[in-house]
Every structure is written in C-alpha cells, then in structure tokens.
C-alpha cells in the first residue's frame, strides 16, 4: 500500500498540472471503494487547479470552491502521461487539460482507492474529521505520543499505525522507526516511557523524511507520476528481512503477526 512518503512524492510530482484548467474527465470504471461521483463529467471541465497538498494518505486537489480528494488505496497510482497513451485494464480515470498534450491518469488494480468531490470544508469530511496530527508537523511530539499511549494495552506498533493518533505511519515505516528507536513492536503502550516516546517520534520523522528523499518504497506497484520507482527499500533495516542478519548486531531478524500485520524486528537491538 502506498504510505505517507509515496503519497507525498505523488503530490510533489503533480506540480506540472498546477494552474491548469481541466478540459475533460473520462471515467472508465466508477466502481472504486466508493462510487466516483457521476456529476464530475459536468462539474470538472473549466475548473482550474490552484493547489495540491496531502492530508494523511489523501491527495487534495484544490479548485476555487471545492476539492478533489483522491486516495490511492492498496495499489493505486497517479501518472502524468501523453494523452495518446493507450489505457490498460486498470486505468479507470483520465483527466485532460486545456492546451496540453498530457493527461492525469488514475490506475487502481484492486479498486480500493477513492475519488471524492468535496464542496464544503475539507476538514469536516467524514474521512478527514477524526484524523490525528501529521507526523512531520510540530504537534506530533514525544509528549503528545506519551499522553496517548501511557494507559493503552495495545502494542506500540498498532498505536503508531492508528490514524486517529498520528496519520500516515504504515507498516513499513512503523517497523523501521521502532528498530531505530530500539523498541520492540509488541511492547504495550502502557509500558512505553516518555523517553522512548521521544525516540519513537524522532525516528518516525527522520525515517519518513529519508523515505521521501529516496523516492519512497517500490515493493510491488508503486511508481511516481513519471513512472519511476523509489529506492528506500534498499535501506531497510528490518522490514522484509526475516531470517537475515541485523545490519547493526548481526542477530537474525524475526517476524511475527501483530494486529494482523507482519512485524519485523531485531530482538537484541529492540529489547
């Protein structure tokens, strides 16, 4: 699944369509996680893109009076392509622009993504309203995390992957951040100290920033808007490395299910 770095990289790659006016939208398959609004065929043409930003794993394309909110789901992506590029089976949406040879194409093989048109306050939308703070912003601190975890009997990995507590920390980056912080993913929230929370927050921030710098993780089907893969997976310390030696202490990397997700860790470095 595209996580926060991959979504941020996608937003950054969409800069070439800023200030462009939409000429047409082609919806080949409206059946995503929620149906694509049927009115977009009439609503989108002649709308001008003013701003593009990310909130959690949602891409927010701002127009004068509304937003197009896009989620990439488990395996979706956006690409800027020449308008003559032949659509493939899972290419569900094309957005064309006035005076441009390019289109914005939405691809989603598993159709777990979504496209919403929001003409009210974006902060009030049901998918946005209850989200926690952004991990790379100032509100996400060690003190904040400690206040959220100190009475919880859930594993710390589940807690930092809870979007109501902090957004965008998916399975890959949770595993890598906890390794760097020296905390086992199975350790319960109530047993986490303030100092450990400060370390976890620090390494969530540095890990996400490094992932963005390296173009994200391209494990299966993530590519940026130009069809290029990322390189962060080449730096993994624990994720996907079960049975391999720890890069730090040479112990064997272990794997166990925590909250239905595979969790990778080095027992020696994280005890």
Secondary structure, DSSP 4 states (H G I P E B T S, - for coil): ---HHHHHHHHHHGGGGTTPBEEEEEES--BSSSBPPTTHHHHSTT-B--EEEEETTEEEEE-SS-EEEEE-TTT-EEEEEETTSPP-TTEEEEEEETT-SEEEEEE-TT---EEEEE-S-GGGSTTTTT--EETTSTT--HHHHHHHHTT--SBHHHHHT-TTTEES--HHHHHHHHHHHT--TTSBGGG--HHHHHHHHHHHHHHHHHHHHTT---SSS---TTS----GGGG-SSTT-TTSBPTTT-PBPEEEEETTEEEEE-TTTT-
